[in-house]
Amino acid sequence: MNIPSTARAAPRFRPPLAVGVVVIDLDGTLIHTAPDLAASANAMLADLGLPQRSQAEVEQWIGNGVARLVKRALTGRRDGEPDPALFERGYGAFLEHYGRLLTRASRPYPGVRAGLARLAAEGYRLACITNKAERFTRPLLEALDLARHFELVLSGDSLPKKKPDPLPLLHACRHFGIAPAAGLLVGDSANDTQAAQAAGMPVICVTYGYHQGRDLAALGAVALIDSLEELPQYIRPLPRSRPRPSPEHRS
């Protein structure tokens, strides 16, 4: 098992974790979306007569929603704030281009389809929580035949707050009727680990994806995995409580 040393600092969560619901991030965890995001950003920049960005640059900017990605592409800085009028033009152009290019090159990562199938076969309930805008989330999952695996899908604009705020995870826990400690978040970035830790939920990180330059081993995940197919070895189904006997059957 590839368990980072930082997991020793959080003894509350030890594999195998008793899990009722597996929550999975989208960009960088389920699907490699950077090619289409980069193409859309560059189409936007071309419309505005601005310099192009490499896919490697764009990969470092993914994870905080469309608006922040557009601002980063326009300024070339993670915390950049472009002129408001320029941002409005760029934002509208990006949405148009990304809607057209959404599934041109985006594909599930190796092991995702097999991993989801195995989790479902072993009885785990699945949810997808992403910071991607809702107008893109469902069409992307549907186009790649992944939506059918998830009982719940929450996008970055489904609720008033998104990751790293814990609200989406807590909302999912209420939806499934579980305590946060009985859930598991699988993600690829500090947004995921921070949201999970704030919610009181264990988190496992994939070693691929969009880390924004962060050291995964320092993020406090319970484990690091190279493929979603590895996930079942770290978890076990949450024991279901026995139903109370009806009064006529009580001794």
C-alpha positions, 0 to 999 in steps of 0.5 A: 500500500502506498500510504504517505508518512503524513497519514501518521499525523491523522490516526483517526483514518486508517485503511482499510476505511469503512466506507458507505459512499465514495465521492470522486472529483472529476477534472484530473481524477476521473477525466483528463480534461486539460487538452480541451480546456487548453484548446478553449483557453487558446481559442479565447485568447486568439479572439482577444489577440492575446498570446497563447498558453501551453497545455502544461501552463493550463494544467497548473491552473485547473481546479478552481472553476471556469472563472478563475481559469479564464483569469489565469489564462488572461493574466498568466498568473494564478492570482491574476485579476484582469481588467473587468471588461476584458474578463467579461469578453474572455469569459463569454468567449471561453464558455462558447469555445468550451461548449464546442470542444468539451469532448473533443480530446477529454478521456477517462484516465486509465483504470477509471472505467474498471475502477468504477465498475468494481466499486459498483459491483462491491456495493459502494454508492458513488457521487461525483463532486467537481468545481466544473460548471454544471453546464459542462459537468453532466454533458461530459459525464454523459458523453463519456458514459460515466454518468450512470455510475453516480447517484449524485453529481454536484458541480461548482455552481450547484451550491453557494460554495464549492471545494475547498469549502466543505459544503458540497461534501456535507451536502452529499453526506446529508443526501446519503444519510451518512456521517462525514467519517463514513464517506471517502473523497478521491481527488487530485489536489489541495482543493480536495484534501482541504475540503475533506479535512474541513468536512471530517472526511477521509481523502485519498489522492491519485498520483496523476491529475492536476496538483497545481505544483503541490507535493501530494505527499504533504497534503495529508491524504490517507493514501496515494493511488496510481489508478482508481482500480487500486482503491478497493484495497484501501476500503471496505463496505460500511457495515449496515446496522441491523434493523430493530426487531418489531415489538412482537419479536422482542424477547 
